[in-house]
Amino acid sequence: MIPSILEAIERNHSFLVTTHENPDGDAVGSSLGLAQFLRNAGKEVIVHFKDPVPELYRFLPLLDEVSSTVPDRSYDICFVLDVGEFRRAGTAVTTCTTIGSFINIDHHITRDLFGAINYIDSGAAATGVMIYRIIKASGQTLDHDTAICLYTALVTDTGSFKYSNSNPEAFAVAGELISTGLDVWNITEHLYESQPPERLKLLTEALATLVISPRGDVASVTVTLDMYGRTGGNSELTDGFVNYPRSVRGVEVAIFFREMEPGLFKVGFRSKGKVSVATLAALFGGGGHHNAAGCNVAGSIEEVRSSVLHRVYEALAV
């Protein structure tokens, strides 16, 4: 697929780069890294994010050129990155009539094949790794800004190389990115050592909701809209909350219930390997990876918990 992508880049001039709603570190880092690569190749590039970039990633270079809308113009190609489901790119992209064709680059197990080119590799540690492969194959030298963006994509999607997707390629790519002169501590400080106090207040309330199943193999935490009001927090600050129930000894599946609006919850799943949470999320119209996935479920918290836990217990019983 990489030669086809490079050929498409060579033949075309105007590009739109986008990713999924509520972008995470991989989404932001891979998008900005690809955009910089295209600019270095002399292309016209617009980067569009449907939702604001979380404060956590606002230290990254190139963010000042990100557009919250899709400018009204024609695009030869739209790169859609890290999007398991095309709808998650947002209607401004999915209904745009001035895009010539789509190139889909993704590493999710569950995905839509919506592109004229679909470069999919569920074995890649991050979409940022796939962008790195494209840049290396092009022969273009990695500049400092691109390296920062791709390293951030990689380090966040591997949980600082703690997750099971931390394969040999992930470490090799990290090493090459660092060799460009990255200040790894500076990136780490921005990502993990600069938490606003509202996040810790919100985490305190979330941990108070910890529920562990009788067998000890399922654990969950919950954040409600009321908690935001009490703590001054917001949904951005809940990134990583699901890792706390997952860290409990004996837990195989962790769940994070986050109220998005009255009667609607975002459900995040994490697995230690025994259960494919991508399959679980797909039962509710979502998707993701074997060990990390999510979906939206309507209902009261009691109804959502009941239906989700029923499916989780079924999966663990197999």
C-alpha positions in Angstrom: 0.0 0.0 0.0 2.8 2.4 0.7 4.0 2.7 -2.9 0.4 3.4 -4.0 0.2 6.2 -1.3 3.5 7.7 -2.4 2.4 7.6 -6.0 -0.9 9.3 -5.1 1.0 12.0 -3.2 3.3 12.6 -6.1 0.4 12.9 -8.6 -1.7 15.3 -6.6 -1.3 18.7 -5.1 -4.1 19.6 -2.6 -4.7 17.5 0.5 -7.0 17.5 3.5 -5.8 15.6 6.6 -8.3 14.6 9.3 -8.9 12.1 12.1 -11.6 11.0 14.5 -13.8 13.0 16.8 -12.4 13.6 20.3 -8.8 13.1 19.0 -6.3 11.3 21.2 -2.5 11.5 21.1 -2.1 9.1 18.2 -4.8 11.0 16.2 -3.3 14.4 16.8 0.3 13.3 16.4 -0.1 11.2 13.3 -2.2 13.9 11.6 0.3 16.7 12.3 3.2 14.5 11.3 1.6 13.6 8.0 0.7 17.2 7.3 4.3 18.3 7.9 5.6 15.6 5.6 3.2 16.7 2.8 4.2 20.4 3.2 7.8 19.4 3.0 7.0 17.7 -0.3 5.6 21.0 -1.6 1.9 20.2 -1.2 -1.0 22.3 -0.2 -2.4 20.9 3.1 -5.3 21.7 5.4 -5.6 19.8 8.7 -9.1 19.6 10.1 -10.2 18.3 13.5 -13.9 18.0 14.2 -13.3 18.6 18.0 -10.8 20.8 19.8 -7.3 19.3 20.5 -7.2 18.4 24.2 -5.1 20.7 26.3 -2.7 17.7 27.0 -1.4 17.8 23.4 -1.4 21.6 22.8 2.4 21.7 23.3 2.8 20.1 19.9 4.2 22.1 17.0 2.0 22.9 13.9 -1.3 23.2 15.9 -1.8 26.8 14.8 -2.6 25.6 11.3 -5.4 23.2 12.4 -8.9 24.2 11.2 -12.1 23.5 13.1 -14.0 23.6 9.8 -13.4 22.1 6.3 -12.6 25.2 4.2 -14.8 25.5 1.1 -12.5 24.4 -1.6 -11.5 21.3 -3.6 -9.1 18.7 -2.4 -7.5 16.1 -4.6 -7.1 13.7 -1.6 -8.4 13.5 1.9 -6.2 11.4 4.3 -8.4 10.0 7.1 -6.2 8.7 10.0 -6.9 6.4 12.9 -10.6 6.2 12.2 -12.1 2.7 12.7 -15.5 3.9 11.5 -15.8 6.5 8.7 -18.6 8.3 10.5 -16.2 9.3 13.3 -14.5 11.6 10.9 -17.6 13.9 11.2 -20.2 14.9 8.7 -18.1 17.9 7.5 -15.7 15.3 6.0 -18.1 12.4 5.2 -20.5 14.6 3.2 -17.9 16.9 1.6 -18.5 16.9 -2.2 -15.2 18.6 -3.1 -12.9 15.7 -2.1 -11.5 13.7 -5.0 -10.7 10.6 -3.1 -10.0 9.2 0.3 -6.9 7.4 1.7 -7.7 5.5 4.9 -4.8 4.8 7.2 -5.6 2.9 10.4 -4.5 0.3 12.8 -7.9 -0.8 14.4 -9.2 -4.4 14.1 -12.7 -3.1 13.5 -12.7 -0.7 10.6 -14.6 0.6 7.5 -12.8 0.2 4.2 -14.0 3.5 2.8 -10.9 4.7 1.0 -9.7 4.4 -2.6 -6.6 3.2 -0.8 -7.0 1.4 2.6 -3.7 1.0 4.4 -4.7 -1.0 7.4 -2.4 -2.8 9.8 -3.7 -3.9 13.1 -0.2 -5.0 14.0 1.1 -1.4 14.0 1.5 0.0 17.5 0.0 3.3 16.4 -1.2 5.1 13.3 1.9 7.3 13.9 4.1 4.3 13.1 2.3 3.8 9.8 3.0 7.5 8.9 6.6 7.0 9.9 6.8 4.0 7.5 5.5 6.2 4.7 8.0 9.0 5.4 10.9 6.6 5.5 9.8 4.9 2.3 9.7 8.3 0.6 13.3 9.0 1.4 12.5 12.4 3.0 14.5 13.2 6.1 12.5 13.4 9.4 12.5 17.0 10.7 12.3 17.8 14.4 8.7 18.9 14.4 7.5 15.7 12.6 9.5 13.6 15.0 7.9 15.2 18.1 4.4 14.6 16.6 5.1 11.0 15.7 6.8 10.2 19.0 3.8 11.6 20.9 1.5 9.4 18.8 3.6 6.4 19.6 4.2 6.9 23.3 0.5 7.7 24.0 -0.9 4.8 22.1 1.4 2.3 23.7 0.9 3.7 27.2 4.5 4.8 27.4 5.4 1.3 26.1 3.5 -0.6 28.8 0.7 -2.0 26.6 0.8 -5.2 24.6 1.1 -3.4 21.3 4.6 -2.3 22.3 6.2 -4.6 19.8 9.9 -4.5 18.5 9.0 -2.1 15.7 7.5 0.4 18.2 10.8 0.5 20.2 12.9 0.7 17.0 10.8 3.6 15.6 11.0 5.4 19.0 14.7 5.0 18.9 15.0 6.5 15.5 12.7 9.4 16.4 14.7 10.1 19.5 17.9 10.1 17.5 16.7 13.2 15.6 17.4 15.1 18.8 14.1 14.9 20.7 14.0 16.1 24.3 12.1 13.0 25.6 11.8 14.5 29.1 10.2 17.6 27.8 7.5 15.6 25.9 7.0 13.3 29.0 6.6 16.3 31.3 3.9 17.8 29.0 2.1 14.5 28.7 2.3 13.1 32.3 3.7 15.7 34.7 1.5 18.8 34.0 -1.9 17.7 35.3 -4.4 20.5 36.2 -5.8 20.2 39.7 -9.3 19.7 38.3 -8.2 16.4 36.8 -7.1 15.1 40.2 -10.3 16.3 41.8 -12.3 14.5 39.1 -10.2 11.4 39.5 -10.9 11.4 43.2 -14.7 11.3 42.5 -14.3 8.7 39.8 -12.3 6.3 42.0 -15.0 6.6 44.7 -17.3 4.9 42.2 -15.0 1.9 41.7 -17.0 -1.4 41.5 -15.3 -4.8 41.3 -17.3 -7.9 40.3 -17.8 -10.7 42.8 -15.2 -12.9 41.0 -12.8 -10.0 40.8 -12.3 -10.1 37.1 -14.3 -7.0 36.1 -13.9 -3.5 37.5 -15.4 -0.2 36.5 -15.4 3.5 37.3 -17.9 6.2 36.3 -17.9 9.9 35.7 -21.2 11.8 35.5 -22.1 15.3 34.4 -22.6 16.3 38.0 -19.0 15.5 38.8 -17.9 18.0 36.2 -19.9 20.7 38.0 -18.5 19.9 41.4 -14.9 19.7 40.3 -14.6 22.2 37.4 -13.4 19.3 35.2 -14.4 18.2 31.8 -14.3 15.2 29.5 -10.8 16.0 28.3 -9.5 15.4 31.8 -10.8 11.8 32.0 -8.2 10.4 29.5 -6.6 7.4 31.1 -9.2 6.9 33.9 -10.0 3.4 32.6 -6.4 2.4 33.5 -7.2 2.6 37.2 -9.7 -0.2 37.3 -7.6 -2.2 34.9 -4.7 -2.0 37.3 -6.6 -3.9 40.0 -5.1 -7.3 40.6 -7.1 -10.1 39.0 -9.1 -7.8 36.7 -9.4 -9.1 33.1 -11.8 -6.4 31.8 -12.0 -2.8 32.9 -14.8 -0.4 32.0 -15.1 3.3 32.1 -18.6 4.8 32.0 -18.6 8.5 31.1 -21.8 10.4 30.8 -21.8 12.5 27.6 -25.3 13.9 28.0 -28.4 13.0 30.0 -29.2 9.4 28.9 -26.1 8.7 26.9 -22.8 7.2 28.0 -19.5 6.7 26.4 -18.2 3.2 27.4 -14.5 2.6 27.3 -13.2 -1.0 27.6 -9.7 -2.3 28.4 -8.7 -6.0 28.4 -5.7 -7.8 29.6 -5.9 -10.2 26.7 -8.4 -12.9 27.6 -11.3 -11.1 26.0 -11.5 -9.1 22.8 -13.1 -5.8 23.8 -13.3 -4.8 20.2 -15.9 -7.6 19.8 -17.7 -6.4 22.9 -17.8 -2.8 21.7 -19.1 -3.9 18.3 -22.2 -5.4 20.0 -23.1 -1.8 20.9 -22.2 -0.3 17.6 -18.6 0.6 18.5 -15.2 -0.8 17.8 -11.5 -0.6 18.5 -8.6 -3.0 19.3 -8.5 -6.4 21.0 -7.4 -4.8 24.3 -8.9 -1.3 23.9 -12.2 -0.3 22.5 -15.3 1.9 23.0 -18.9 2.6 22.2 -21.8 4.8 23.0 -24.8 3.3 24.9 -28.1 5.1 25.6 -30.0 4.7 28.9 -29.7 5.5 32.5 -26.4 4.6 34.3 -28.2 1.6 35.8 -29.5 0.4 32.4 -26.2 0.9 30.7 -24.2 -0.8 33.4 -26.6 -3.8 33.4 -26.5 -4.3 29.6 -22.7 -3.8 29.3 -21.8 -6.1 32.3 -24.2 -8.8 31.0 -22.1 -8.9 27.7 -18.8 -8.7 29.5 -19.7 -11.6 31.8 -20.9 -13.7 28.8 -17.5 -13.1 27.1 -15.6 -14.1 30.2 -17.6 -17.3 30.6 -16.6 -18.6 27.1 
